[in-house]
Amino acid sequence: MRWLQAAAQPRSGAASRRAVRLGIGDDAAILRFAAGEDAVVTTDLFLEGVHFLRARERAADCGYRCASRALSDLAAMGARPAALFVSLALPPASGAWGRQFFRGLLAAARQAGAELAGGDLAALPRGVLADIVGLGAAPRGRALTRAGARPGDRLFVSGRLGLAAAGRAWVQGGARRGAKREMPPAAAIARFRRPRARWELGMALAAQRLATAAMDISDGLSLDLARLCAASGVGAVVDAARLPRLPGPQGLRHALAGGEDYELLFTVPARNTARLRRLHPAGVALTEIGEITAQPGLWLRPASGPPRPLAARGWDHFQRRG
Amino acid sequence: MRWLQAAAQPRSGAASRRAVRLGIGDDAAILRFAAGEDAVVTTDLFLEGVHFLRARERAADCGYRCASRALSDLAAMGARPAALFVSLALPPASGAWGRQFFRGLLAAARQAGAELAGGDLAALPRGVLADIVGLGAAPRGRALTRAGARPGDRLFVSGRLGLAAAGRAWVQGGARRGAKREMPPAAAIARFRRPRARWELGMALAAQRLATAAMDISDGLSLDLARLCAASGVGAVVDAARLPRLPGPQGLRHALAGGEDYELLFTVPARNTARLRRLHPAGVALTEIGEITAQPGLWLRPASGPPRPLAARGWDHFQRRG
C-alpha cells in the first residue's frame, strides 16, 4: 500500500479546506467537518461482469467510473466531495491491473477535490470486486433527498440521457451475443468510460435551496424516477419530446432504461425555475422534462396523443451479463 | 432491502444523541457530528475462506464478527461508534444466510450504540464477501493513532491475547489439514465467535488523554506491535511472563501471532498509569506487558535470561485457508 499512500497524497489545496486530517495508514481515517456541515456517506459495490468487463475496458477507466459512482451519489445529495475509501478484492496476479485501476480512481477523485483516505486490499480467487465509499459535506440540514417533491414541481435532468448505455453497448458489445456493433457518438463512449459526476450542480441546488428532491440516474430514468416518486409519495408526467437524448427508438430506450448515466434528476418548484436557469453549473445542460403530479404513477406524454403509462424499467444489476 | 431497513431502525436512544439523521434508502446517508467532534472512518474487507468459513460457523456469528472488525478499529482511535455501512456480495441462493448475517451484525451494532445506516447488496457467483465501514465520533483533535508512542511509555493490552486464535482452531479445525482438535476454554470459543470490541476503553483513553498511541490487535501482538512501533519511530520490549494468555507454548504462539483478538494495544506515559488503573472500563482487564524503547526493534524478555528478538509474525490475510 506504500505506493498508494504516496499516490494518494493531495497535490495542493489549503490545509484548512481539507476535510481529511489523517488518511491511509492507521486503523482509521480522521475527517473534520465544519460546524455548519452535515456528513454525507455513500457505499456502492462495483463488480466485474456487472459494472465492468476486464477484457474490454482499460483498468484506469474502470477506476474512474468506480469513483464516479460514489461522487455521483454525493452530488445527488448536494454534498461537496471530501474523501473516498476503496476496498478492492482481486486475483493475486493482477497487481498491475490494480495499480491502473487506482490511477483512474485517483484522477476522478482529484478532479472532484476528494482525497483517497483509506481502504482495504484482499485476494479473491477469480474476478474483481470493489466497494467504493464516498464522504462529503453538505450545508447543515440542506442535503437533498429523494423525498420532498411536491405536485406541480418541475422535473429536470442534467446532461443527455442514455449516452452511457449507448457507449457501453459499443465498448462491451462484442462480449454479448446478439448485440449490434453500431458506433455511437464519441460523447457516448466518453460518457460511459469516464462519466463526470455533477457535484457542482448538486452543491448549488442544495446551497441555494433550489430543489425539493434530487437523486442521480444510475439505473435509467424510468426506474430512478419511480424511486424518487415513491419516496416523495407523488407521481410524474414526462414529455417524450423534451428528453435530451440520442435520436431513434434505441435512443429513447437508452434514455428511459439505460444505466450509469450519472446525471442528476431533480424537482424544482415553479417559482425557482428562473433562478435555476441562471446557474450554468460547469457548462452542463439542464432540461425540464416534465412535472410532478399528486396522483401516484408515471406517465409518458408523446408529441401527440394521450399520455401512456411509463413502465419503470432499468438497468438490472442482478441480470446476467458478458 | 425493506426488511433490513425495518430491522435497522434504532429501538431507543434520544434523537439528539443520534449521529444518523438519514439512514438506509436514499442515495446516501446523512450524519451530524457535534462541533467539538472529529469523524473517524474505517473500512475492512471480510472474506469467506479467510475471515470465516460458511460450513463451520453460524451466519449470525459471522455478521457479529464482521461488525466487530469495524467497531474495534473505531475503539482503537478512541471514537464513539455511530454508524455502520455494509456492502455484502453473496451467491443468489443464499438469502437466508444473508438475513442471519445481518441479524448478528445488527446485534453487535446495537450493543455499541451504532446504527446500520446503509450499504449495498450484490450477487457473486460463489463465495461471500462483505465490506464493513464504521463511522465514529472522537473528541476533536484527541483521536488516538499509532504514532505518538515515546521511549519510556508503558505498553498495555486489554483482555487476554490469543483467545480468538485458540477458538478459531477449534471452530474451523476440522477444515484444515493437520490441525489438532483440542478443546479450548469456552471463553476462547466465545471470543472467536462474538468478539466484543473495546470501545469504552478506547473512548476513555482518548477523552482523558491517557494514551500516547493505540491500535487494535487484529493480526497478532508481534505483528501489530511492529506496526505501532514503526509508526511511532520507536522499539519495544515485551515481558513474556506478563502476557495475559492461555497456558503452554501454543498459548504463547497464539498470543504473539494469533489473529482477530480485537483487543487494544496502547502506550501510556508512566505518569498516567495510576489514573489508568482507576478506569475499569466495562470490566475488561488491562495488563502492562512491557515498555517502549528509543532503539527500534522488538524484544521478548523471558522470565530468566537475556531478551531475544521478537519476530513480527502474524495472521496473514493472504494465506490460503480452508
Chai-1 contact restraints between the chains, C-beta under 6 A:
chainA,res_idxA,chainB,res_idxB,connection_type,confidence,min_distance_angstrom,max_distance_angstrom,comment,restraint_id
A,D26,B,T145,contact,1.0,0.0,6.0,A-B,restraint_1
A,D26,B,R146,contact,1.0,0.0,6.0,A-B,restraint_2
A,D27,B,D73,contact,1.0,0.0,6.0,A-B,restraint_3
A,D27,B,A76,contact,1.0,0.0,6.0,A-B,restraint_4
A,D27,B,M77,contact,1.0,0.0,6.0,A-B,restraint_5
A,D27,B,M215,contact,1.0,0.0,6.0,A-B,restraint_6
A,A28,B,V40,contact,1.0,0.0,6.0,A-B,restraint_7
A,A28,B,V41,contact,1.0,0.0,6.0,A-B,restraint_8
A,A28,B,T42,contact,1.0,0.0,6.0,A-B,restraint_9
A,A28,B,D73,contact,1.0,0.0,6.0,A-B,restraint_10
A,A28,B,M77,contact,1.0,0.0,6.0,A-B,restraint_11
A,A29,B,V41,contact,1.0,0.0,6.0,A-B,restraint_12
A,I30,B,D38,contact,1.0,0.0,6.0,A-B,restraint_13
A,I30,B,V40,contact,1.0,0.0,6.0,A-B,restraint_14
A,I30,B,A143,contact,1.0,0.0,6.0,A-B,restraint_15
A,L31,B,A39,contact,1.0,0.0,6.0,A-B,restraint_16
A,R32,B,D38,contact,1.0,0.0,6.0,A-B,restraint_17
A,F33,B,F33,contact,1.0,0.0,6.0,A-B,restraint_18
A,A35,B,A35,contact,1.0,0.0,6.0,A-B,restraint_19
A,D38,B,I30,contact,1.0,0.0,6.0,A-B,restraint_20
A,D38,B,R32,contact,1.0,0.0,6.0,A-B,restraint_21
A,A39,B,L31,contact,1.0,0.0,6.0,A-B,restraint_22
A,A39,B,A39,contact,1.0,0.0,6.0,A-B,restraint_23
A,V40,B,A28,contact,1.0,0.0,6.0,A-B,restraint_24
A,V40,B,I30,contact,1.0,0.0,6.0,A-B,restraint_25
A,V41,B,A28,contact,1.0,0.0,6.0,A-B,restraint_26
A,V41,B,A29,contact,1.0,0.0,6.0,A-B,restraint_27
A,T42,B,A28,contact,1.0,0.0,6.0,A-B,restraint_28
A,T43,B,F85,contact,1.0,0.0,6.0,A-B,restraint_29
A,T43,B,S87,contact,1.0,0.0,6.0,A-B,restraint_30
A,T43,B,G118,contact,1.0,0.0,6.0,A-B,restraint_31
A,T43,B,G119,contact,1.0,0.0,6.0,A-B,restraint_32
A,T43,B,D120,contact,1.0,0.0,6.0,A-B,restraint_33
A,T43,B,V133,contact,1.0,0.0,6.0,A-B,restraint_34
A,D44,B,D120,contact,1.0,0.0,6.0,A-B,restraint_35
A,L45,B,S87,contact,1.0,0.0,6.0,A-B,restraint_36
A,L45,B,D120,contact,1.0,0.0,6.0,A-B,restraint_37
A,L45,B,A122,contact,1.0,0.0,6.0,A-B,restraint_38
A,L47,B,A122,contact,1.0,0.0,6.0,A-B,restraint_39
A,D73,B,D27,contact,1.0,0.0,6.0,A-B,restraint_40
A,D73,B,A28,contact,1.0,0.0,6.0,A-B,restraint_41
A,A76,B,D27,contact,1.0,0.0,6.0,A-B,restraint_42
A,M77,B,D27,contact,1.0,0.0,6.0,A-B,restraint_43
A,M77,B,A28,contact,1.0,0.0,6.0,A-B,restraint_44
A,F85,B,T43,contact,1.0,0.0,6.0,A-B,restraint_45
A,S87,B,T43,contact,1.0,0.0,6.0,A-B,restraint_46
A,S87,B,L45,contact,1.0,0.0,6.0,A-B,restraint_47
A,S87,B,D131,contact,1.0,0.0,6.0,A-B,restraint_48
A,G118,B,T43,contact,1.0,0.0,6.0,A-B,restraint_49
A,G119,B,T43,contact,1.0,0.0,6.0,A-B,restraint_50
A,D120,B,T43,contact,1.0,0.0,6.0,A-B,restraint_51
A,D120,B,D44,contact,1.0,0.0,6.0,A-B,restraint_52
A,D120,B,L45,contact,1.0,0.0,6.0,A-B,restraint_53
A,A122,B,L45,contact,1.0,0.0,6.0,A-B,restraint_54
A,A122,B,L47,contact,1.0,0.0,6.0,A-B,restraint_55
A,A123,B,F318,contact,1.0,0.0,6.0,A-B,restraint_56
A,D131,B,S87,contact,1.0,0.0,6.0,A-B,restraint_57
A,D131,B,D131,contact,1.0,0.0,6.0,A-B,restraint_58
A,V133,B,T43,contact,1.0,0.0,6.0,A-B,restraint_59
A,V133,B,V133,contact,1.0,0.0,6.0,A-B,restraint_60
A,A143,B,I30,contact,1.0,0.0,6.0,A-B,restraint_61
A,T145,B,D26,contact,1.0,0.0,6.0,A-B,restraint_62
A,R146,B,D26,contact,1.0,0.0,6.0,A-B,restraint_63
A,M215,B,D27,contact,1.0,0.0,6.0,A-B,restraint_64
A,F318,B,A123,contact,1.0,0.0,6.0,A-B,restraint_65
